[in-house]
Amino acid sequence: MHAVKVDMTDEDKNQANTSEIMQMAVDIVSAYVGNNSISATQVPEVINTVYASLLAIGEVGNGPTQALNPAVP
């Protein structure tokens, strides 16, 4: 059989990334709600907070922009 190479468009990559972030948010909120007492009215706020936090982490980048210098030369 021959492997078919399919290039993902930026939109496809963005959608995949959004799905991964959503799944992480679901996992985190499920664990939190399972181990903490919160009212049903607080659940949407927790979901939004976790999802927004995960999105913000993704926007920060993959590391520092400045070169790291040792504290002790």
Long-range contacts (C-beta under 8 A, 24 or more apart in sequence): 17-58, 21-51, 21-54, 21-55, 21-58, 22-51, 24-54, 25-50, 25-51, 25-54, 28-54
